[in-house]
Amino acid sequence: MLNTQKSNINTNTLGMNFRISYLLIALALAGCSSTPTQPTQSQQSIVNQTDDAVTEARVSQNLSELLGQVSQTQEIPLQALEMGLLDAKTIPSIRKLVLPPSGTFKKNWLAYRKRFIEPVRLKAGRAFWEQNQAYLSQVEQDSGVPAEIIVAIIGIETIYGRQTGNFRVKDVLSTLAFSYPDTPNKSAREQLFKDQLKELILMCWTEAGGKLPSKNSSQGVNSARFSACLNQNSSYAGAIGLPQFMPSSIRSFAVDGDGDGHIDLKQSPKDAIASVANFMKKHGWQTGMPISFPVQANGIAQAKALADGEPQLKFTVQDLIEKGILTKQQGDLQSGGVEPQSKAFIVDLPYPDKDGSDQVQYFVGLNNFLTIVQYNRSYFYAQSVAEFAEALGYKNQSVVPVESPSKASVPKTATEKSKPKKTNAKKKVKSS
């Protein structure tokens, strides 16, 4: 082990000397330039845009330290990691994209809902369902996660692969790990993205044929595949493929749905379908349990008092019935998966009315609502998934789980509108 560490340190020193020499040249060239580059609107230009040389030097130093850590803990040859990440660069525009909204910004559930539950996505969802009908049926039966929920998530995330991002994932994660904008949660967010960058490296190493730990050997590793994996496109937050999984989720929850021995969330609908179902199941999806119920008009005041913005199951259904927030008849509460002691919480979805006044729609979120929140930490997102699924035919009511063939056939009567009962207001937006 001591010899290994010494070897790693020597290699790291060589790598650092190379980087420092490169950066000195970059600084000299930067000093000769008197005409600033004008920003461009094209996505491709944004992707290729790099930060100033000083920031690049700092990021490069921090990246080298991270690679040294990964090399040491996983016994991967440092030179192989440096070759894969040598051209990683920061993307200034990404720092703007992750900034929180301004203080004058008003959350608008109705506008959010309109963006995602609309004819184009619903039409694409039915087409995706029809193309993958048999497999969706199989996955629903095996996992207990309704096909409508799986289809809704992939539709909201990327419109079934149409919008998967156009940033190199290693650039995104390097930027956010070492050059996150100055926000109150900067330290925590940088740590999150450092962890995701490590996960990306390990994911790509194994995808290229490497073992973990690697015993300081690159034997069996396809360097071209390793590089291609690190260079693949992602969202501005580093999410990948049809279901927009972060690297840690790919390593923990992605599934080889088509059985070809390789997980491909970008090109394989079956891999994406199976992976979404596995994520939901592993995060506690309960078959036969509804997602959410709208709060009764006479229970809004009580719901408002209990809404604290924390996605935690803290009240029982019986508590909420006694407070007048739910009724015994609502969603067949007594006939299936929901019992009096089932846990729930209050979901608040704000929006401004036509006069700009603040309004809120309240829902009771059950266990399955919280499961969707684990996918994307946003009340707006979770309720949109629920309503998208209902537009495809999902029945948001308590049912007794059955073992008969699943209902995952293409909905024949689903309309472009959202289900009769719901509308909503939101809570929080993104997460990575």
DACORUR-V147014 format. One record per backbone hydrogen bond with DSSP energy under -0.5 kcal/mol. NH is the residue of the N-H (numbers start at 1). CO is the residue of the C=O. E is the energy in kcal/mol with one decimal. If there is no record, write none. Layout:
BEGIN
nh->NH co->CO e->E
nh->NH co->CO e->E
END
This chain:
BEGIN
nh->5 co->1 e->-2.6
nh->6 co->2 e->-2.4
nh->7 co->3 e->-2.5
nh->8 co->4 e->-2.4
nh->9 co->5 e->-2.5
nh->10 co->6 e->-2.3
nh->11 co->7 e->-2.4
nh->12 co->8 e->-2.6
nh->13 co->9 e->-2.4
nh->14 co->10 e->-2.1
nh->15 co->11 e->-2.5
nh->16 co->12 e->-2.7
nh->17 co->13 e->-2.6
nh->18 co->14 e->-2.2
nh->19 co->15 e->-2.2
nh->20 co->16 e->-2.9
nh->21 co->17 e->-2.3
nh->22 co->18 e->-2.3
nh->23 co->19 e->-2.5
nh->24 co->20 e->-2.2
nh->25 co->21 e->-1.8
nh->26 co->22 e->-2.0
nh->27 co->23 e->-2.7
nh->28 co->24 e->-2.1
nh->29 co->25 e->-2.5
nh->30 co->26 e->-2.4
nh->31 co->27 e->-1.9
nh->32 co->28 e->-0.8
nh->32 co->29 e->-0.7
nh->33 co->29 e->-0.6
nh->33 co->30 e->-1.0
nh->34 co->32 e->-0.5
nh->36 co->34 e->-0.6
nh->46 co->42 e->-1.8
nh->47 co->43 e->-2.3
nh->48 co->44 e->-1.6
nh->49 co->45 e->-0.9
nh->49 co->46 e->-0.7
nh->56 co->52 e->-2.5
nh->57 co->53 e->-2.3
nh->58 co->54 e->-2.0
nh->59 co->55 e->-2.9
nh->60 co->56 e->-2.8
nh->61 co->57 e->-2.2
nh->62 co->58 e->-2.3
nh->63 co->59 e->-2.8
nh->64 co->60 e->-2.4
nh->65 co->61 e->-1.8
nh->66 co->62 e->-2.1
nh->67 co->63 e->-2.7
nh->68 co->64 e->-2.1
nh->69 co->65 e->-1.9
nh->70 co->66 e->-2.5
nh->71 co->67 e->-2.8
nh->72 co->68 e->-2.1
nh->73 co->69 e->-2.8
nh->74 co->70 e->-2.5
nh->75 co->71 e->-0.8
nh->76 co->71 e->-1.0
nh->80 co->77 e->-0.7
nh->81 co->77 e->-1.3
nh->82 co->78 e->-2.7
nh->83 co->79 e->-2.2
nh->84 co->80 e->-1.4
nh->85 co->81 e->-1.8
nh->86 co->82 e->-1.2
nh->88 co->85 e->-1.9
nh->92 co->90 e->-0.5
nh->94 co->91 e->-1.5
nh->95 co->91 e->-0.8
nh->95 co->92 e->-0.8
nh->96 co->92 e->-0.9
nh->97 co->93 e->-1.7
nh->98 co->94 e->-1.6
nh->99 co->96 e->-0.9
nh->105 co->102 e->-1.6
nh->107 co->105 e->-0.5
nh->109 co->350 e->-2.7
nh->112 co->108 e->-2.2
nh->113 co->109 e->-3.0
nh->114 co->110 e->-2.1
nh->115 co->111 e->-1.4
nh->116 co->112 e->-1.2
nh->117 co->113 e->-3.1
nh->118 co->116 e->-1.2
nh->122 co->118 e->-2.3
nh->123 co->119 e->-2.7
nh->124 co->120 e->-2.2
nh->125 co->121 e->-2.5
nh->126 co->122 e->-2.1
nh->127 co->123 e->-2.0
nh->128 co->124 e->-2.6
nh->129 co->125 e->-2.4
nh->130 co->126 e->-2.5
nh->131 co->127 e->-2.3
nh->132 co->128 e->-1.4
nh->133 co->130 e->-0.9
nh->136 co->132 e->-2.7
nh->137 co->133 e->-2.1
nh->138 co->134 e->-2.0
nh->139 co->135 e->-2.8
nh->140 co->136 e->-2.5
nh->141 co->137 e->-2.2
nh->142 co->138 e->-2.3
nh->143 co->139 e->-2.8
nh->144 co->140 e->-2.5
nh->146 co->144 e->-0.6
nh->149 co->146 e->-0.6
nh->150 co->146 e->-1.7
nh->151 co->147 e->-2.8
nh->152 co->148 e->-2.3
nh->153 co->149 e->-2.3
nh->154 co->150 e->-2.0
nh->155 co->151 e->-2.0
nh->156 co->152 e->-2.6
nh->157 co->153 e->-2.5
nh->158 co->154 e->-2.2
nh->159 co->155 e->-1.6
nh->160 co->154 e->-1.3
nh->162 co->158 e->-1.3
nh->162 co->159 e->-0.6
nh->163 co->158 e->-2.1
nh->167 co->234 e->-1.8
nh->169 co->232 e->-2.7
nh->170 co->230 e->-1.4
nh->171 co->168 e->-0.5
nh->172 co->168 e->-2.3
nh->173 co->169 e->-2.4
nh->174 co->170 e->-1.8
nh->175 co->171 e->-2.4
nh->176 co->172 e->-2.5
nh->177 co->173 e->-1.9
nh->178 co->174 e->-1.8
nh->179 co->175 e->-2.1
nh->183 co->181 e->-1.3
nh->186 co->183 e->-2.0
nh->189 co->185 e->-2.6
nh->190 co->186 e->-2.7
nh->191 co->187 e->-2.0
nh->192 co->188 e->-2.1
nh->193 co->189 e->-2.3
nh->194 co->190 e->-2.3
nh->195 co->191 e->-2.4
nh->196 co->192 e->-1.9
nh->197 co->193 e->-2.2
nh->198 co->194 e->-2.3
nh->199 co->195 e->-2.3
nh->200 co->196 e->-2.4
nh->201 co->197 e->-2.3
nh->202 co->198 e->-2.4
nh->203 co->199 e->-2.7
nh->204 co->200 e->-2.8
nh->205 co->201 e->-2.2
nh->206 co->202 e->-2.2
nh->207 co->203 e->-2.2
nh->208 co->204 e->-1.7
nh->209 co->206 e->-1.6
nh->210 co->205 e->-2.8
nh->213 co->74 e->-0.5
nh->214 co->74 e->-2.9
nh->216 co->75 e->-3.3
nh->217 co->75 e->-0.5
nh->217 co->214 e->-1.2
nh->221 co->218 e->-2.1
nh->222 co->208 e->-2.8
nh->223 co->221 e->-0.9
nh->226 co->222 e->-2.3
nh->227 co->223 e->-2.4
nh->228 co->224 e->-2.5
nh->229 co->225 e->-2.3
nh->230 co->226 e->-1.9
nh->231 co->227 e->-1.8
nh->232 co->228 e->-0.5
nh->232 co->229 e->-0.9
nh->234 co->167 e->-2.1
nh->235 co->239 e->-2.1
nh->238 co->235 e->-1.5
nh->240 co->245 e->-2.7
nh->242 co->265 e->-3.0
nh->244 co->241 e->-1.0
nh->245 co->240 e->-2.1
nh->249 co->246 e->-0.6
nh->250 co->246 e->-2.2
nh->251 co->247 e->-2.3
nh->252 co->248 e->-1.8
nh->253 co->249 e->-3.4
nh->254 co->249 e->-1.0
nh->254 co->250 e->-1.0
nh->255 co->271 e->-0.5
nh->257 co->255 e->-1.6
nh->259 co->256 e->-0.5
nh->264 co->262 e->-0.6
nh->268 co->264 e->-1.5
nh->269 co->267 e->-0.7
nh->272 co->268 e->-2.1
nh->273 co->269 e->-3.0
nh->274 co->270 e->-2.7
nh->275 co->271 e->-2.0
nh->276 co->272 e->-2.3
nh->277 co->273 e->-2.2
nh->278 co->274 e->-2.2
nh->279 co->275 e->-2.5
nh->280 co->276 e->-2.5
nh->281 co->277 e->-2.5
nh->282 co->278 e->-2.8
nh->283 co->279 e->-1.3
nh->284 co->281 e->-1.7
nh->285 co->280 e->-2.3
nh->287 co->285 e->-0.6
nh->289 co->286 e->-1.8
nh->293 co->364 e->-1.9
nh->295 co->362 e->-2.1
nh->296 co->325 e->-1.6
nh->299 co->296 e->-2.3
nh->300 co->297 e->-1.1
nh->303 co->299 e->-2.4
nh->304 co->300 e->-2.9
nh->305 co->301 e->-1.6
nh->306 co->302 e->-1.1
nh->306 co->303 e->-0.6
nh->307 co->303 e->-1.2
nh->308 co->306 e->-0.8
nh->311 co->309 e->-0.6
nh->312 co->310 e->-2.4
nh->314 co->312 e->-0.9
nh->314 co->344 e->-1.7
nh->315 co->344 e->-2.5
nh->317 co->342 e->-2.1
nh->318 co->340 e->-2.7
nh->320 co->316 e->-1.9
nh->321 co->317 e->-2.1
nh->322 co->318 e->-2.5
nh->323 co->319 e->-1.5
nh->324 co->321 e->-1.3
nh->325 co->320 e->-2.2
nh->326 co->320 e->-1.5
nh->330 co->327 e->-0.9
nh->332 co->329 e->-1.7
nh->333 co->330 e->-0.8
nh->334 co->328 e->-0.5
nh->335 co->332 e->-1.9
nh->336 co->332 e->-0.5
nh->337 co->288 e->-0.8
nh->337 co->399 e->-0.5
nh->339 co->337 e->-0.6
nh->342 co->339 e->-2.2
nh->344 co->315 e->-2.8
nh->345 co->365 e->-1.9
nh->347 co->363 e->-3.4
nh->348 co->346 e->-0.5
nh->349 co->347 e->-0.5
nh->349 co->361 e->-2.6
nh->350 co->348 e->-0.6
nh->350 co->426 e->-1.7
nh->351 co->359 e->-2.5
nh->353 co->357 e->-2.6
nh->356 co->353 e->-2.2
nh->359 co->351 e->-2.6
nh->361 co->349 e->-2.1
nh->363 co->347 e->-2.4
nh->364 co->293 e->-3.4
nh->365 co->345 e->-2.9
nh->365 co->363 e->-0.7
nh->366 co->291 e->-2.5
nh->368 co->290 e->-0.7
nh->369 co->291 e->-0.6
nh->369 co->366 e->-0.8
nh->370 co->366 e->-1.8
nh->371 co->367 e->-1.8
nh->372 co->368 e->-1.7
nh->373 co->369 e->-1.9
nh->374 co->370 e->-1.3
nh->375 co->371 e->-0.7
nh->375 co->372 e->-1.0
nh->376 co->372 e->-1.6
nh->378 co->376 e->-3.0
nh->380 co->428 e->-0.5
nh->382 co->378 e->-2.3
nh->383 co->379 e->-2.6
nh->384 co->380 e->-2.1
nh->385 co->381 e->-2.4
nh->386 co->382 e->-2.1
nh->387 co->383 e->-2.3
nh->388 co->384 e->-2.8
nh->389 co->385 e->-2.5
nh->390 co->386 e->-2.0
nh->391 co->387 e->-2.0
nh->392 co->388 e->-1.0
nh->392 co->389 e->-0.6
nh->393 co->390 e->-1.4
nh->394 co->389 e->-2.5
nh->396 co->394 e->-0.8
nh->397 co->395 e->-2.2
nh->398 co->331 e->-2.3
nh->399 co->288 e->-2.1
nh->401 co->399 e->-0.5
nh->409 co->407 e->-2.9
nh->425 co->361 e->-0.6
nh->426 co->350 e->-0.9
END
